Amino acid sequence: MCGIVAYIGHRQAYPVIIKGLKRLEYRGYDSAGVALLNHGLKLYKKKGKVAALEEITVGKDLDGHIGIGHTRWATHGEPSDRNAHPHQSSNGKLAMIHNGIIENYAALKSELIKKGYVFHSDTDTEVLLNFIEDIQKNNGGTLEEALRIALKRVVGAYVVVLIDKDNPDTLIAARKGSPLVIGIGKNEHFLASDASPIIEYTKEVVYVNDYQIAIIKSDELILKNLGNERQTPFIQKLDLELAAIEKGGYDHFMLKEIFEQPDTIRDCLRGRLDVQQCTITMAGIQNNIEQIKNANRILIVACGTSWHAGLIAEYIIEELCRIPVEVEYASEFRYRNPIIHKGDMIIAISQSGETADTLVAIEKAKEQGAVILGIVNVVGSSISRISHAGAYTHAGPEIGVASTKAFTAQLTVLAMVALKIAKERETISHDRYLHLLEELNDLPEKVSHILARAEHIKNVALKYKDVINALYLGRGYNFPVALEGALKLKEISYIHAEGYPAAEMKHGPIALVDESLPVIFVATKDAYHEKIVSNIQEIKARKGKVIAVITEGDETITGMADDILPVPEADEVIAPVISVIPLQLFSYYIGIAKGYDVDKPRNLAKSVTVE
Ligand code: G6P
């Protein structure tokens, strides 16, 4: 949430920052701004996307080799020019960008108001900045010292980056709870919320840890803790290519990412699944297999789409491994003093690896002795670093705000993890194990097969683009797919949609059914097929419109539904990876037909680093 970029070095800072902000726009896009230092401090900011900021800077003085930039997802104060970052301190000397929330900002603000400070925005950021200025004024020390003192009083999460008119050769940054990566070039440094603005300049990066302060010059990077002790930067090599974060000929990142799924699933299986040898190799799991296989209970924590992947994992793990599983919203789990026993295992699922609620939830569980297994997409992210064990999903950068390829990669990894545990616990027969390995192996081809029929899905979607509500129903493994389908439609087409277990609809949602309500059934052939056929009949009897995701050749449902979205046959354990694909495309085409920016839907952000 909120994207930050900063540069110091021999290049002009402005173009580096603007390009970087565009790459980070998925994190927030309601306003943007930049501050540059060069014989004084220049600040430009504008409500709207980065393109709007570029427009107002045409013809302006953009010279400067040190600068900071920000793309905002509003927390304190509406999206507006004056609430956009960077903010300037009261004496005009400091400028700061911030990602996160200062929870005790109201108390700090009233202290400062009593001292005569006047505020020009509604943000918590301006409060923190003036608090830092005030400390420096009273203590007479350096900005670094003032920042250190200020951060000890701050409650909340932050990445902050400051520039100082009086020290035009230094950037100062600090982190707690929000991500910060520093790229190390030749006599230059790049700072960003993730590596995407950095990779075209350097592959050497340092991930800043919580409670660290970075003092950065063109040719020097110093890391310190809040106790003013120097810490050695751990330099890592990025394994990321520029092409992976560009649209590559597609109209939208979302479409590109949907169409990448055969490849991302293949990448996820590569080097792990070996059908001939009948093995799954996952070093991160294998190294901790004793603890994992002997877990008394598994708790899955996640948010959003990743939570839906967790729900599907609950079905898979309970069936294959016979270990009880509970799936929790991370935001609820972290605050309700959960009971965690020794021997419990927590699986944290996260695309970004930075979601604040998931991160704090596992930190708390770790303190109580749980083993943490991270299923994460972004390599080197906070969740991956604090987990004891884990497996990356290898889906590559996901830029469209609505998650697609990360979800199917999560399901693929979770199925492999479950199979591996089941094998170790001997809760699965050899034949079933081999069959599921083959099913996993066939996934990329089956997904390609569905994508080749995108035009049919588009035609169905266009028929329903003007509906106001939609109901998604599924049973068993396909129930969470119904939830995910409804979420996708809400996110990018702003149509109200609800997902329900198909049988549960009799306890409420059926009251909504009339000829104007489309009901999307996820009804591939599985153990519940006959039951869901009855549910379809119940909707038809009330004149609802039925759109059904079905297994190819399912004559029964074809004869009943208004529209069908056929997918290849698959074992029910694997089926969600297949049945979600038409629902992703269905939402995409409706969003586009309604003229919305599907990559950056209103009010949403890709990486939710505030709670
Ligand atoms: C945001 C994103 C969703 C994502 C959720 C959890 O809401 O827009 O696409 O599913 O956060 O994010 P995570 O990175 O933890 O999977």
Boltz pocket constraint, residues with backbone or C-beta under 6 A from the ligand:
constraints:
  - pocket:
      binder: B
      contacts: [[A, 303], [A, 304], [A, 305], [A, 306], [A, 349], [A, 350], [A, 351], [A, 352], [A, 353], [A, 354], [A, 355], [A, 358], [A, 401], [A, 402], [A, 403], [A, 604], [A, 605], [A, 606], [A, 607], [A, 608]]
      max_distance: 6.0
